[in-house]
Amino acid sequence: MRRTTSRLLRGFALLTTVALGATACGSSDDSSDTKAVSAGDIQAALKKGGSVTVWAWEPTLKTVAADFQKKYPKVKINLVSERSGDKHYTALSNAISAGKGVPDVAQVEYFALGQYSLTKGLTDLAPYGADKLASKYTPGPWNAVSDGDKVYGLPMDSGPMALFYNKKVFDKYKITVPTTWDEYLDAARKLHKADPKAYIANDTGDAGFTTSMLWQAGSRPYKVDGTKVGINFDDAGAKKFETVWQKLIDEKLLAPVTGWTDDWYKGLGDGTIATLATGAWMPANFITGVPNASGDWRAAALPAWTKGDKASAENGGSSLAVPALAKNKELAYAFVEYANAGAGVASRVKEGAFPATNAELQSTEFLNKEFDYFGGQKANEIFAQSAANVADDWSYLPFQPYANSIFNDTVGKAYVSGTTLADGLKAWQEASIKYGKEQGFTIEK
């Protein structure tokens, strides 16, 4: 589910430059995208039929595509699912740049949406009726896909954060589940003192995790208004994160293990990595990747930065969007709505997807689901509450994939040298500002 984009997309660099130049000249969206498309128009397109090419890696879409075709037999869904991460975005950006081979529907992670919407690479779905669907979704995902009265995709899933912890390890060393990050720091010290081979968590520096933690702490480093961008990590929320995490780094309380590696799975399985703060999509990865630890782990609310605070954050998640160059937009929108707001949502949840829709998150069946892996715990109750507590005013940069790609060269140094997190974030800020200016953005303080 969670991936880190590691290299700037060459196609996006070109696309951004071209689009910003066009914006300066006063270009506008294709008129076909600003004209209202009625439900009748969409039904007529479904009746007539045609093909829809979908580029997406999310596995539950296979069932959705099959069900959609059964309901609308004249429509053929061509699901291209072998790409993910860098390859997916590189192919999408190159197709848009070339003006050919563009899919009708594309899966786009929330952090990457801005780079395509700003450069007019996506269709505004509001005229198709998407703007009427806001109440269906939790705040975080909807904020990610919308910009004022424009809607650039429909949320496919969400990643409200939780703290997964190894109950077996906590019980062994009589460690109480932390409710604040200060308590988490104390727990880290207690655990590592009791067993020098055990760590409260692993962390070698990850852009997605860091931005999620800043989000929860109340930091809002990015301000985006079209091509006007503000980048500033010097706020109270960032300092909360810096203070606690710097101590964890300085006291060597974090396992020097990178996520999604064999050593990481091993640590989660043998108890040497005792917690994981991440998105609610994680349970399926525990089941398949750490089967030997079934029954040992539990889920809890994310620790608070201030005792009693309920704020949470998102970590991961994707949308389905319709590129501006899509050939069959009515059919494409019909599939996107079916998959992310219609009957497709329930079938995807049954296969393990974590929903972004309020109806599913609040359903008795969803909330009462018992996870055998978590000792019969009704973990969805925790995840659903986290989703409700996500602040909806977070913004990503319109060039977030690039910013993430230079994280290890800036903030990442704090994990392997004498550089502090504060200095690392400042370096990340300056490098991101430099790139933004080079790409034609107006950087505001």
GIJO-V856582 format. One line per field, one symbol per residue. phi: phi as a letter, one per 40 degrees, with the letter a starting at -180 (. if undefined). psi: psi as a letter, one per 30 degrees, with the letter a starting at -180 (. if undefined). burial: 1 if it has 16 or more other ideal C-beta (glycine too) atoms within 10 Angstrom, else 0. A space follows every 10 residues. Layout:
phi->???
psi->???
burial->???
This chain:
phi->.cbbcbbccc ccdccccccc cccccgcbcd ccccccbcdc ccccccccgi bbcbbabccc cccccccccc cbccbbcccb bccafdcccc ccccccccga gcccbbcbcd ccddcccccf cbcccdcchc ccbdccbcdd cccccbagcb bbibdcaabd cabcbccccc cdbfbcccbb cccccccccc ccccadcbbc ababhacccc ccccdccgcb cbbbbgccbb baccbccccd cdcccccccc cfbbccbccg bccccccccc gcbcaacacc ccdccccccb ccbdgccbba ccdccbdgcb dbacaghbbb bbdccccbcc cccdcccccb bbcccccccc chcccbccdc cbcccccccc cdccggcccc ccccccdcbc cbbcbbccbd dcdccbdccb cdcccbaccc cdccccccdc cccdcdcccg cccbc
psi->eklkkfkkje eeeeeeeeee eeeffglllk ffffkkjlee eeeeeeeeaa kkkkjkfjff feeeeeeeee eiffkkjjjj gfklbeeeee eeeeeeefgl gklfkkkkle ffeefeeegh flkjfeffff ffgeffllee eeeefljbgk jglkkealhk lljkljeeee eeghkkkkfl feeeeeeeee efeejffkke lkjgjkeeee eeeeeefgki fkkkibgkkk jjgileeeee eeeefeeeee ghgkkhkklg leeeeeeeeg gfjfljjalf feeeeeeefh ffgkfellkl kkllfkkfkg kalkjalllk ljlfgkeiee eeeeeeeeef fbffeeeeef gfkklgkeee ffkeeefgkk jeehhgkiff eeeeeeefgk kggkkllfhe eeeefgeffd effffgagkl eeeeeeeeee eeeeeeeegg ljkk.
burial->1101100110 1110110011 0010000000 0010001000 0100110000 0111111101 1001101100 0100101010 1010010111 1111111000 0111111111 1111111111 1111111111 0010011111 1111111001 1111111111 1111111011 0000101111 1111101100 1100000111 1111111111 1111111111 1101001011 1110001101 1111100110 0011101010 0001101110 1111111111 1110110001 0010011111 1111100000 1111111111 1111110111 1111111111 1101101110 0011111101 1010011000 1011001111 0111111111 1001111111 1111111101 1111100010 1101111110 1110110010 10000
